[in-house]
Amino acid sequence: KKPTKKAKDDAHQRKLDKQERQRRHLAKLSAQQTQRRRSLMGKESSIHSIIEPIPLAQATEGVYHTSTSDSKSCIYFTRFKQSSNTKRYVGGTAESLWAYCPTQFDDVAIPLTADYNGTSKSPSVYTHGKMGDVLLFMSDRAFGKISGNGTEWVASSMDLWGVSLPVSSVGLLGMPVRLTNGACEYDGMDLS
């Protein structure tokens, strides 16, 4: 049996009434949330904005850290994101580590891994009581030859590296230390 025009109109009206009830209910919930939020803001509370803009246009991955020794805050981040997964890439778009410490260094980000033009990425900070703070990162560097100008880094396998914090206006204060060695070699030939 085919529904009549009146039955169709009644069904359509019931649908519109249901939608209107839902709209009013959502508007009432929204008004209640707004009222609760306003009452919280009027009181002395410890609610702070979680999202703050930072002036780092080219930052990709990073970590926010407050030093245990002097309570200074820094953001350690990777600048640029390499568009390929090329092993041992060395060049202009290789990922590198930077530090942005808002109250230090004239409010500018400073390069931490400028001594190596290969990949250094994925910063993380580890805090150990007596050792202090250590910046951990992934890098495909390896020790090359040591000259009067310091260490010459060469591209190798991607390994975990660590260096003691804090940093200075010229970058890292200490020499990075390789914590893992993922090189895969047989008779001096790289198999990775």
C-alpha positions as CSV (number, residue, x, y, z in Angstrom):
1,K,0.0,0.0,0.0
2,K,1.4,3.4,-1.0
3,P,1.6,6.1,1.7
4,T,-0.7,9.0,1.3
5,K,0.3,12.6,1.0
6,K,-1.0,13.3,4.5
7,A,1.1,10.4,5.9
8,K,4.2,11.7,4.2
9,D,3.6,15.3,5.5
10,D,3.1,13.9,9.0
11,A,6.4,11.9,8.9
12,H,8.2,15.0,7.5
13,Q,6.8,17.1,10.3
14,R,7.8,14.6,13.0
15,K,11.4,14.6,11.6
16,L,11.5,18.4,11.7
17,D,10.2,18.4,15.3
18,K,12.8,15.9,16.3
19,Q,15.6,18.0,14.7
20,E,14.3,21.1,16.5
21,R,14.3,19.3,19.9
22,Q,17.9,18.1,19.3
23,R,19.0,21.7,18.3
24,R,17.4,23.2,21.4
25,H,19.0,20.5,23.6
26,L,22.5,21.1,22.1
27,A,22.0,24.9,22.5
28,K,21.1,24.4,26.2
29,L,24.2,22.2,26.8
30,S,26.4,24.7,25.1
31,A,25.0,27.6,27.2
32,Q,25.5,25.5,30.4
33,Q,29.2,24.9,29.5
34,T,29.8,28.5,28.7
35,Q,28.2,29.5,32.1
36,R,30.4,27.0,33.9
37,R,33.5,28.2,32.1
38,R,32.7,31.9,33.0
39,S,32.1,31.0,36.7
40,L,35.5,29.2,36.8
41,M,37.3,32.2,35.3
42,G,35.8,34.6,37.8
43,K,37.3,32.6,40.7
44,E,41.0,32.4,41.6
45,S,42.0,29.4,39.8
46,S,45.1,27.8,38.4
47,I,43.7,27.3,35.0
48,H,46.1,28.4,32.3
49,S,46.1,28.3,28.6
50,I,47.6,25.1,27.4
51,I,48.3,26.3,23.8
52,E,50.8,29.1,23.4
53,P,52.2,30.3,20.1
54,I,55.9,30.1,19.8
55,P,57.9,31.9,17.1
56,L,59.3,28.8,15.4
57,A,58.1,28.7,11.8
58,Q,60.3,25.8,10.7
59,A,60.1,23.6,13.8
60,T,58.8,20.1,13.2
61,E,59.3,17.7,16.1
62,G,60.5,18.9,19.5
63,V,60.5,18.7,23.3
64,Y,59.8,21.3,26.0
65,H,62.2,21.0,28.9
66,T,62.7,22.9,32.2
67,S,66.2,22.5,33.6
68,T,66.5,20.8,37.0
69,S,69.6,22.8,37.8
70,D,68.6,26.4,37.0
71,S,64.9,26.2,36.2
72,K,65.4,27.7,32.7
73,S,63.0,26.5,30.0
74,C,64.0,25.5,26.5
75,I,62.4,23.9,23.5
76,Y,64.7,21.5,21.6
77,F,63.4,20.9,18.1
78,T,64.2,19.6,14.7
79,R,64.4,22.3,12.0
80,F,63.1,21.2,8.6
81,K,61.7,17.8,7.8
82,Q,63.7,15.9,5.2
83,S,61.3,14.9,2.4
84,S,62.9,11.6,1.7
85,N,64.3,8.7,3.7
86,T,67.6,8.7,2.0
87,K,70.3,7.0,4.2
88,R,73.3,9.1,5.1
89,Y,71.9,12.2,3.4
90,V,74.2,15.2,3.8
91,G,73.1,18.6,2.6
92,G,71.0,21.6,2.9
93,T,67.7,20.0,3.8
94,A,69.0,17.5,6.3
95,E,67.2,17.6,9.7
96,S,69.2,19.4,12.4
97,L,68.7,20.1,16.1
98,W,68.1,23.6,17.4
99,A,67.3,25.1,20.9
100,Y,64.9,27.9,21.6
101,C,65.2,29.3,25.1
102,P,62.8,32.3,25.4
103,T,64.7,34.1,28.2
104,Q,68.2,33.4,26.8
105,F,70.2,34.1,23.7
106,D,68.4,37.3,22.7
107,D,65.2,35.3,22.1
108,V,66.6,33.6,19.0
109,A,66.9,29.9,18.2
110,I,70.4,28.5,18.1
111,P,71.7,25.6,16.1
112,L,72.9,22.7,18.2
113,T,74.2,20.3,15.5
114,A,75.8,22.8,13.1
115,D,79.1,20.8,13.3
116,Y,77.5,18.0,11.3
117,N,75.5,18.6,8.1
118,G,73.9,15.2,8.1
119,T,70.7,14.1,9.9
120,S,70.1,14.8,13.6
121,K,66.5,14.4,14.7
122,S,63.9,13.3,17.3
123,P,65.1,15.2,20.4
124,S,64.1,14.0,23.9
125,V,65.4,14.9,27.3
126,Y,66.4,12.4,30.0
127,T,66.8,13.6,33.6
128,H,69.0,11.6,35.9
129,G,69.6,12.8,39.5
130,K,73.4,12.9,39.7
131,M,74.1,13.1,36.0
132,G,71.7,16.0,35.4
133,D,69.8,16.5,32.1
134,V,70.8,14.7,28.9
135,L,69.6,15.6,25.4
136,L,68.9,12.4,23.5
137,F,68.6,12.4,19.7
138,M,68.9,10.2,16.6
139,S,71.7,10.9,14.2
140,D,73.5,9.2,11.3
141,R,76.9,10.6,12.3
142,A,80.0,8.7,13.3
143,F,83.4,9.9,14.4
144,G,85.7,10.6,11.4
145,K,89.2,11.9,11.9
146,I,90.1,14.2,14.7
147,S,92.0,17.3,13.7
148,G,93.1,20.6,15.3
149,N,89.6,22.0,14.4
150,G,87.8,19.3,16.4
151,T,86.0,16.2,15.3
152,E,85.2,15.7,11.7
153,W,81.9,13.8,11.5
154,V,81.1,11.3,8.7
155,A,77.7,9.8,7.7
156,S,77.0,6.3,9.1
157,S,74.0,4.4,10.4
158,M,71.2,6.0,12.4
159,D,72.0,5.7,16.1
160,L,70.9,7.1,19.4
161,W,73.2,9.9,20.7
162,G,73.3,11.8,24.0
163,V,74.9,15.1,25.2
164,S,74.8,16.8,28.6
165,L,72.7,20.0,29.0
166,P,72.6,23.0,29.3
167,V,73.5,24.6,26.0
168,S,75.2,27.9,25.3
169,S,74.9,30.6,22.7
170,V,77.4,28.7,20.5
171,G,75.5,25.4,20.8
172,L,76.2,22.2,22.7
173,L,78.8,22.5,25.5
174,G,79.8,18.9,25.5
175,M,80.7,16.3,22.9
176,P,77.8,14.0,21.8
177,V,78.2,10.4,22.8
178,R,76.9,7.4,20.8
179,L,74.6,5.3,22.9
180,T,73.7,2.7,20.4
181,N,75.5,1.3,17.4
182,G,73.1,0.0,14.7
183,A,75.8,-0.4,12.0
184,C,75.6,-3.7,10.2
185,E,78.9,-4.7,8.7
186,Y,80.6,-7.8,7.6
187,D,84.3,-7.8,6.7
188,G,84.3,-4.0,6.7
189,M,81.4,-3.8,4.2
190,D,78.2,-2.0,5.1
191,L,75.2,-4.3,4.8
192,S,72.5,-1.9,5.8
